[in-house]
Amino acid sequence: MTNEEFINEFKNIFDRSMLLSEETRRKGLIVLKERTDVYKPDQTDVMEFGLKLIFDKIQGHIVDSVLSNIINLENDNQKKILKTVQKTAVLAIQQGYNKIVLALLLSSYVNIDNINEDNMSVVVYEDFKKEFNRILERTRFISDKTLKEGLLCLDDYIDADKLNQRDIMELGLKLTCHGMDALVIDRILSNIINLENNKKRMILKTVQKTAVLAIHAGYDAKTIEMILNIDDAYIRNIMIAPNQKMIPCKGKITGKNGIVYEGDVVNGIPHGKGKVTYADGRTIEGNWKNGKFLEMLEG
């Protein structure tokens, strides 16, 4: 399958999904009886087969399992992606997703703009750090606004230009404003991140996703800063020596604004159990992985 054929097929699936989403939300799943292609309701076409299962009132988790089994038999990677998009569309239509969320979900599986491009050039460390700090500042600003005004205020602060470019943070904030569940947001943003071939940009996009989910959860700016950036050593460790041997030990890291981490350390970054002490004396204990805060310790 050529890139052009792949793009055309994806757009056909996308357009059909948008049409069915709108019609089923207005008239109910009964419209699938008229819209399902009777010449394709077998396992050779995942979407038509899935729509028939929905119309036959098969439960969603069973539909997911059946279609996943069919997809796993596909050896061609591009065809497997297209079939996965079809399965996603079927399940989203069954669950009644609106067109905005469905469009974002489907498009997160492919990167049409970059499909014929080579891997992007590697950004230098200082550029990476500059962008990381920009994300951090944006996160602080949005966190303060949402804690004061609520998540609905996000519509007033979303950067429309970056949103149109599928910027991870702006896209995540838009989904949050629409009241989407954190698991759905995580899935959509993760799909987009997985399309990124440049490791440094993938890290930045993952930082953006983490920031969005922290804002969604209602964390304050100081807690989010702790989650995103304990110390500059974390950035350098990934950027400069990503394949170095893991060396576990106990350590103490003094970060920005008087934040101190004490606990398990691997190659100079938090990894394991540890405690963070803020400049004002507040403390938080939890589990860490590769410099990222995972969860608080109970008790």
TORKOL-4160 file (C-alpha; in steps of 0.2 Angstrom, whole numbers, padded with zeros to 4 digits, m for minus):
299
<pt num="1" X="0000" Y="0000" Z="0000"/>
<pt num="2" X="0007" Y="0017" Z="m0005"/>
<pt num="3" X="0007" Y="0032" Z="0006"/>
<pt num="4" X="m0006" Y="0040" Z="m0005"/>
<pt num="5" X="m0017" Y="0025" Z="m0004"/>
<pt num="6" X="m0015" Y="0025" Z="0015"/>
<pt num="7" X="m0020" Y="0043" Z="0016"/>
<pt num="8" X="m0035" Y="0041" Z="0005"/>
<pt num="9" X="m0042" Y="0026" Z="0014"/>
<pt num="10" X="m0040" Y="0034" Z="0031"/>
<pt num="11" X="m0049" Y="0049" Z="0024"/>
<pt num="12" X="m0063" Y="0038" Z="0018"/>
<pt num="13" X="m0064" Y="0030" Z="0035"/>
<pt num="14" X="m0064" Y="0047" Z="0044"/>
<pt num="15" X="m0078" Y="0054" Z="0033"/>
<pt num="16" X="m0089" Y="0039" Z="0035"/>
<pt num="17" X="m0086" Y="0039" Z="0054"/>
<pt num="18" X="m0091" Y="0058" Z="0055"/>
<pt num="19" X="m0107" Y="0055" Z="0046"/>
<pt num="20" X="m0112" Y="0039" Z="0056"/>
<pt num="21" X="m0108" Y="0048" Z="0072"/>
<pt num="22" X="m0119" Y="0063" Z="0068"/>
<pt num="23" X="m0133" Y="0052" Z="0062"/>
<pt num="24" X="m0133" Y="0039" Z="0077"/>
<pt num="25" X="m0132" Y="0053" Z="0090"/>
<pt num="26" X="m0148" Y="0061" Z="0082"/>
<pt num="27" X="m0158" Y="0046" Z="0077"/>
<pt num="28" X="m0150" Y="0032" Z="0087"/>
<pt num="29" X="m0141" Y="0016" Z="0082"/>
<pt num="30" X="m0156" Y="0010" Z="0072"/>
<pt num="31" X="m0149" Y="0020" Z="0057"/>
<pt num="32" X="m0135" Y="0008" Z="0056"/>
<pt num="33" X="m0148" Y="m0004" Z="0048"/>
<pt num="34" X="m0149" Y="0007" Z="0033"/>
<pt num="35" X="m0130" Y="0013" Z="0033"/>
<pt num="36" X="m0121" Y="m0003" Z="0035"/>
<pt num="37" X="m0114" Y="m0010" Z="0018"/>
<pt num="38" X="m0123" Y="m0027" Z="0016"/>
<pt num="39" X="m0109" Y="m0032" Z="0004"/>
<pt num="40" X="m0096" Y="m0030" Z="0018"/>
<pt num="41" X="m0103" Y="m0036" Z="0034"/>
<pt num="42" X="m0090" Y="m0050" Z="0036"/>
<pt num="43" X="m0073" Y="m0050" Z="0044"/>
<pt num="44" X="m0064" Y="m0043" Z="0029"/>
<pt num="45" X="m0070" Y="m0026" Z="0033"/>
<pt num="46" X="m0068" Y="m0021" Z="0052"/>
<pt num="47" X="m0079" Y="m0006" Z="0051"/>
<pt num="48" X="m0094" Y="m0014" Z="0043"/>
<pt num="49" X="m0093" Y="m0030" Z="0053"/>
<pt num="50" X="m0091" Y="m0020" Z="0069"/>
<pt num="51" X="m0107" Y="m0009" Z="0064"/>
<pt num="52" X="m0117" Y="m0025" Z="0061"/>
<pt num="53" X="m0111" Y="m0031" Z="0078"/>
<pt num="54" X="m0117" Y="m0015" Z="0086"/>
<pt num="55" X="m0134" Y="m0016" Z="0077"/>
<pt num="56" X="m0136" Y="m0034" Z="0084"/>
<pt num="57" X="m0134" Y="m0026" Z="0101"/>
<pt num="58" X="m0118" Y="m0035" Z="0105"/>
<pt num="59" X="m0109" Y="m0027" Z="0121"/>
<pt num="60" X="m0095" Y="m0016" Z="0118"/>
<pt num="61" X="m0081" Y="m0026" Z="0127"/>
<pt num="62" X="m0086" Y="m0041" Z="0116"/>
<pt num="63" X="m0086" Y="m0030" Z="0100"/>
<pt num="64" X="m0069" Y="m0024" Z="0105"/>
<pt num="65" X="m0062" Y="m0041" Z="0108"/>
<pt num="66" X="m0069" Y="m0048" Z="0092"/>
<pt num="67" X="m0062" Y="m0034" Z="0081"/>
<pt num="68" X="m0045" Y="m0034" Z="0090"/>
<pt num="69" X="m0043" Y="m0053" Z="0086"/>
<pt num="70" X="m0046" Y="m0049" Z="0068"/>
<pt num="71" X="m0034" Y="m0035" Z="0068"/>
<pt num="72" X="m0020" Y="m0045" Z="0076"/>
<pt num="73" X="m0021" Y="m0057" Z="0061"/>
<pt num="74" X="m0016" Y="m0043" Z="0049"/>
<pt num="75" X="0003" Y="m0043" Z="0045"/>
<pt num="76" X="0004" Y="m0027" Z="0035"/>
<pt num="77" X="0007" Y="m0013" Z="0047"/>
<pt num="78" X="m0002" Y="0001" Z="0037"/>
<pt num="79" X="m0017" Y="m0010" Z="0035"/>
<pt num="80" X="m0017" Y="m0014" Z="0054"/>
<pt num="81" X="m0017" Y="0004" Z="0058"/>
<pt num="82" X="m0032" Y="0007" Z="0046"/>
<pt num="83" X="m0041" Y="m0007" Z="0054"/>
<pt num="84" X="m0037" Y="m0001" Z="0071"/>
<pt num="85" X="m0045" Y="0016" Z="0066"/>
<pt num="86" X="m0060" Y="0007" Z="0060"/>
<pt num="87" X="m0062" Y="m0002" Z="0077"/>
<pt num="88" X="m0060" Y="0014" Z="0086"/>
<pt num="89" X="m0073" Y="0022" Z="0076"/>
<pt num="90" X="m0085" Y="0008" Z="0079"/>
<pt num="91" X="m0083" Y="0008" Z="0098"/>
<pt num="92" X="m0084" Y="0027" Z="0098"/>
<pt num="93" X="m0100" Y="0027" Z="0088"/>
<pt num="94" X="m0107" Y="0014" Z="0100"/>
<pt num="95" X="m0103" Y="0025" Z="0115"/>
<pt num="96" X="m0110" Y="0040" Z="0107"/>
<pt num="97" X="m0095" Y="0051" Z="0106"/>
<pt num="98" X="m0098" Y="0068" Z="0098"/>
<pt num="99" X="m0089" Y="0073" Z="0082"/>
<pt num="100" X="m0076" Y="0084" Z="0090"/>
<pt num="101" X="m0070" Y="0070" Z="0101"/>
<pt num="102" X="m0071" Y="0056" Z="0088"/>
<pt num="103" X="m0061" Y="0067" Z="0075"/>
<pt num="104" X="m0047" Y="0069" Z="0088"/>
<pt num="105" X="m0047" Y="0051" Z="0093"/>
<pt num="106" X="m0046" Y="0045" Z="0075"/>
<pt num="107" X="m0033" Y="0057" Z="0069"/>
<pt num="108" X="m0022" Y="0053" Z="0084"/>
<pt num="109" X="m0018" Y="0036" Z="0075"/>
<pt num="110" X="m0010" Y="0044" Z="0060"/>
<pt num="111" X="0001" Y="0059" Z="0056"/>
<pt num="112" X="m0005" Y="0064" Z="0038"/>
<pt num="113" X="0006" Y="0080" Z="0038"/>
<pt num="114" X="0022" Y="0071" Z="0041"/>
<pt num="115" X="0019" Y="0054" Z="0033"/>
<pt num="116" X="0031" Y="0057" Z="0018"/>
<pt num="117" X="0044" Y="0066" Z="0028"/>
<pt num="118" X="0060" Y="0060" Z="0035"/>
<pt num="119" X="0064" Y="0061" Z="0054"/>
<pt num="120" X="0065" Y="0079" Z="0060"/>
<pt num="121" X="0082" Y="0085" Z="0065"/>
<pt num="122" X="0088" Y="0083" Z="0083"/>
<pt num="123" X="0086" Y="0099" Z="0093"/>
<pt num="124" X="0101" Y="0105" Z="0104"/>
<pt num="125" X="0100" Y="0104" Z="0122"/>
<pt num="126" X="0098" Y="0123" Z="0125"/>
<pt num="127" X="0083" Y="0123" Z="0113"/>
<pt num="128" X="0075" Y="0108" Z="0122"/>
<pt num="129" X="0078" Y="0116" Z="0139"/>
<pt num="130" X="0070" Y="0133" Z="0133"/>
<pt num="131" X="0055" Y="0124" Z="0126"/>
<pt num="132" X="0053" Y="0114" Z="0142"/>
<pt num="133" X="0053" Y="0130" Z="0153"/>
<pt num="134" X="0040" Y="0137" Z="0141"/>
<pt num="135" X="0029" Y="0122" Z="0145"/>
<pt num="136" X="0032" Y="0124" Z="0163"/>
<pt num="137" X="0027" Y="0142" Z="0163"/>
<pt num="138" X="0012" Y="0139" Z="0153"/>
<pt num="139" X="0007" Y="0125" Z="0165"/>
<pt num="140" X="0009" Y="0136" Z="0180"/>
<pt num="141" X="m0002" Y="0150" Z="0172"/>
<pt num="142" X="m0016" Y="0138" Z="0167"/>
<pt num="143" X="m0015" Y="0129" Z="0184"/>
<pt num="144" X="m0018" Y="0145" Z="0193"/>
<pt num="145" X="m0032" Y="0150" Z="0182"/>
<pt num="146" X="m0042" Y="0134" Z="0183"/>
<pt num="147" X="m0040" Y="0133" Z="0202"/>
<pt num="148" X="m0047" Y="0151" Z="0203"/>
<pt num="149" X="m0060" Y="0150" Z="0189"/>
<pt num="150" X="m0063" Y="0132" Z="0186"/>
<pt num="151" X="m0060" Y="0121" Z="0171"/>
<pt num="152" X="m0073" Y="0129" Z="0160"/>
<pt num="153" X="m0062" Y="0145" Z="0159"/>
<pt num="154" X="m0050" Y="0135" Z="0148"/>
<pt num="155" X="m0059" Y="0140" Z="0133"/>
<pt num="156" X="m0053" Y="0158" Z="0136"/>
<pt num="157" X="m0035" Y="0154" Z="0137"/>
<pt num="158" X="m0032" Y="0140" Z="0124"/>
<pt num="159" X="m0020" Y="0145" Z="0110"/>
<pt num="160" X="m0031" Y="0143" Z="0094"/>
<pt num="161" X="m0016" Y="0143" Z="0082"/>
<pt num="162" X="m0007" Y="0129" Z="0092"/>
<pt num="163" X="m0023" Y="0119" Z="0094"/>
<pt num="164" X="m0024" Y="0119" Z="0075"/>
<pt num="165" X="m0006" Y="0112" Z="0074"/>
<pt num="166" X="m0011" Y="0098" Z="0086"/>
<pt num="167" X="m0001" Y="0104" Z="0100"/>
<pt num="168" X="m0002" Y="0092" Z="0114"/>
<pt num="169" X="m0005" Y="0104" Z="0128"/>
<pt num="170" X="m0018" Y="0115" Z="0119"/>
<pt num="171" X="m0027" Y="0099" Z="0113"/>
<pt num="172" X="m0027" Y="0091" Z="0130"/>
<pt num="173" X="m0034" Y="0108" Z="0138"/>
<pt num="174" X="m0048" Y="0108" Z="0124"/>
<pt num="175" X="m0053" Y="0090" Z="0129"/>
<pt num="176" X="m0052" Y="0095" Z="0147"/>
<pt num="177" X="m0064" Y="0110" Z="0144"/>
<pt num="178" X="m0076" Y="0098" Z="0135"/>
<pt num="179" X="m0077" Y="0087" Z="0151"/>
<pt num="180" X="m0068" Y="0072" Z="0144"/>
<pt num="181" X="m0063" Y="0058" Z="0156"/>
<pt num="182" X="m0044" Y="0058" Z="0160"/>
<pt num="183" X="m0042" Y="0041" Z="0153"/>
<pt num="184" X="m0049" Y="0046" Z="0136"/>
<pt num="185" X="m0038" Y="0061" Z="0136"/>
<pt num="186" X="m0023" Y="0051" Z="0140"/>
<pt num="187" X="m0027" Y="0039" Z="0126"/>
<pt num="188" X="m0029" Y="0052" Z="0113"/>
<pt num="189" X="m0013" Y="0062" Z="0118"/>
<pt num="190" X="m0003" Y="0045" Z="0119"/>
<pt num="191" X="m0008" Y="0040" Z="0102"/>
<pt num="192" X="m0002" Y="0057" Z="0095"/>
<pt num="193" X="0014" Y="0056" Z="0105"/>
<pt num="194" X="0018" Y="0038" Z="0098"/>
<pt num="195" X="0018" Y="0045" Z="0081"/>
<pt num="196" X="0033" Y="0056" Z="0085"/>
<pt num="197" X="0050" Y="0049" Z="0079"/>
<pt num="198" X="0061" Y="0062" Z="0087"/>
<pt num="199" X="0065" Y="0057" Z="0104"/>
<pt num="200" X="0067" Y="0074" Z="0111"/>
<pt num="201" X="0051" Y="0080" Z="0104"/>
<pt num="202" X="0043" Y="0065" Z="0111"/>
<pt num="203" X="0049" Y="0069" Z="0128"/>
<pt num="204" X="0042" Y="0087" Z="0127"/>
<pt num="205" X="0025" Y="0081" Z="0121"/>
<pt num="206" X="0025" Y="0068" Z="0136"/>
<pt num="207" X="0029" Y="0082" Z="0148"/>
<pt num="208" X="0014" Y="0092" Z="0140"/>
<pt num="209" X="0003" Y="0077" Z="0142"/>
<pt num="210" X="0008" Y="0075" Z="0160"/>
<pt num="211" X="0004" Y="0093" Z="0163"/>
<pt num="212" X="m0013" Y="0092" Z="0156"/>
<pt num="213" X="m0018" Y="0077" Z="0166"/>
<pt num="214" X="m0011" Y="0086" Z="0182"/>
<pt num="215" X="m0022" Y="0101" Z="0178"/>
<pt num="216" X="m0036" Y="0090" Z="0175"/>
<pt num="217" X="m0034" Y="0082" Z="0192"/>
<pt num="218" X="m0034" Y="0099" Z="0200"/>
<pt num="219" X="m0016" Y="0100" Z="0206"/>
<pt num="220" X="m0009" Y="0116" Z="0211"/>
<pt num="221" X="0006" Y="0124" Z="0202"/>
<pt num="222" X="0019" Y="0119" Z="0215"/>
<pt num="223" X="0014" Y="0101" Z="0214"/>
<pt num="224" X="0014" Y="0101" Z="0195"/>
<pt num="225" X="0031" Y="0109" Z="0195"/>
<pt num="226" X="0037" Y="0095" Z="0207"/>
<pt num="227" X="0030" Y="0082" Z="0195"/>
<pt num="228" X="0037" Y="0089" Z="0179"/>
<pt num="229" X="0054" Y="0096" Z="0185"/>
<pt num="230" X="0063" Y="0091" Z="0200"/>
<pt num="231" X="0080" Y="0095" Z="0194"/>
<pt num="232" X="0089" Y="0099" Z="0178"/>
<pt num="233" X="0099" Y="0083" Z="0180"/>
<pt num="234" X="0083" Y="0074" Z="0174"/>
<pt num="235" X="0083" Y="0083" Z="0157"/>
<pt num="236" X="0102" Y="0081" Z="0154"/>
<pt num="237" X="0101" Y="0062" Z="0159"/>
<pt num="238" X="0089" Y="0059" Z="0145"/>
<pt num="239" X="0096" Y="0071" Z="0132"/>
<pt num="240" X="0114" Y="0067" Z="0133"/>
<pt num="241" X="0116" Y="0050" Z="0140"/>
<pt num="242" X="0100" Y="0040" Z="0137"/>
<pt num="243" X="0107" Y="0023" Z="0136"/>
<pt num="244" X="0119" Y="0024" Z="0151"/>
<pt num="245" X="0119" Y="0009" Z="0164"/>
<pt num="246" X="0106" Y="0011" Z="0178"/>
<pt num="247" X="0116" Y="0014" Z="0194"/>
<pt num="248" X="0104" Y="0014" Z="0209"/>
<pt num="249" X="0108" Y="0022" Z="0226"/>
<pt num="250" X="0102" Y="0034" Z="0239"/>
<pt num="251" X="0103" Y="0052" Z="0236"/>
<pt num="252" X="0098" Y="0070" Z="0239"/>
<pt num="253" X="0094" Y="0083" Z="0225"/>
<pt num="254" X="0092" Y="0101" Z="0228"/>
<pt num="255" X="0081" Y="0109" Z="0214"/>
<pt num="256" X="0074" Y="0126" Z="0209"/>
<pt num="257" X="0065" Y="0137" Z="0222"/>
<pt num="258" X="0073" Y="0127" Z="0236"/>
<pt num="259" X="0064" Y="0111" Z="0232"/>
<pt num="260" X="0074" Y="0096" Z="0239"/>
<pt num="261" X="0072" Y="0077" Z="0235"/>
<pt num="262" X="0078" Y="0064" Z="0246"/>
<pt num="263" X="0077" Y="0045" Z="0242"/>
<pt num="264" X="0080" Y="0032" Z="0229"/>
<pt num="265" X="0091" Y="0039" Z="0214"/>
<pt num="266" X="0096" Y="0031" Z="0198"/>
<pt num="267" X="0110" Y="0041" Z="0188"/>
<pt num="268" X="0106" Y="0057" Z="0197"/>
<pt num="269" X="0087" Y="0057" Z="0195"/>
<pt num="270" X="0073" Y="0051" Z="0207"/>
<pt num="271" X="0069" Y="0033" Z="0204"/>
<pt num="272" X="0060" Y="0023" Z="0218"/>
<pt num="273" X="0053" Y="0029" Z="0234"/>
<pt num="274" X="0057" Y="0047" Z="0240"/>
<pt num="275" X="0052" Y="0063" Z="0249"/>
<pt num="276" X="0051" Y="0081" Z="0242"/>
<pt num="277" X="0052" Y="0095" Z="0254"/>
<pt num="278" X="0047" Y="0113" Z="0248"/>
<pt num="279" X="0055" Y="0129" Z="0254"/>
<pt num="280" X="0040" Y="0133" Z="0265"/>
<pt num="281" X="0042" Y="0116" Z="0274"/>
<pt num="282" X="0028" Y="0106" Z="0266"/>
<pt num="283" X="0033" Y="0088" Z="0261"/>
<pt num="284" X="0026" Y="0075" Z="0250"/>
<pt num="285" X="0032" Y="0056" Z="0249"/>
<pt num="286" X="0029" Y="0045" Z="0235"/>
<pt num="287" X="0035" Y="0033" Z="0221"/>
<pt num="288" X="0045" Y="0040" Z="0206"/>
<pt num="289" X="0051" Y="0033" Z="0190"/>
<pt num="290" X="0064" Y="0040" Z="0179"/>
<pt num="291" X="0062" Y="0057" Z="0187"/>
<pt num="292" X="0043" Y="0057" Z="0186"/>
<pt num="293" X="0031" Y="0057" Z="0201"/>
<pt num="294" X="0020" Y="0042" Z="0200"/>
<pt num="295" X="0009" Y="0041" Z="0216"/>
<pt num="296" X="0009" Y="0047" Z="0234"/>
<pt num="297" X="0013" Y="0034" Z="0247"/>
<pt num="298" X="m0002" Y="0030" Z="0259"/>
<pt num="299" X="m0001" Y="0033" Z="0277"/>
